[in-house]
Amino acid sequence: MSDSWLDRIPSQERQRIRERLRSPAEYERLREKVKGPEDLEREMERNELLAELALAMELEPKLAEALRAQVQEDIRNEGLPSVLHSLHLSTGLTQALEKGDFTLAVQPDANTHVDQLVVVPEGKVAEAVPVSQKFSERYLGQFKKAA
């Protein structure tokens, strides 16, 4: 005998759930979540490149230092708001990042759980700030060409 949670709710509620799931709006919302093969291939390639970058930064300190110097130069030239994907930074954190007191890491985003390149201020691991998509793609492209 099937004893699922659906069997335990009133029939009116079951009917409402069925109608909601069959609605065109719900179908479109679920359809947007589905990824095509091209999207999956791009996502897998990006994740593979980020994994290789993370490993290379751990194994080759010179590479990590060169990337950190590039980010520091971009912060100096382009400004902190354009390089980092964060609107609200404390003044102490802003000063530390402008001075270059940070390291780079690959960490998953708290909301989307997708790996990304982040700037981690020295001594404050909990305050990792993601690098903007534009600059992240630029750094990954440079790493891909070098590899």
Secondary structure, 3 states (H helix, E strand, C coil): CCCCHHHHCCHHHHHHHHHHHHCHHHHHHHHHHCCCHHHHHHHHHHHHHHHHHHHHHHHCHHHHHHHHHHHHHHHHHHCHHHHECCCCCCHHHHHHHHHCCEEEEEEECCCCCCEEEEEEECCCHHHCEEECHHHHHHHHHHHHHHC
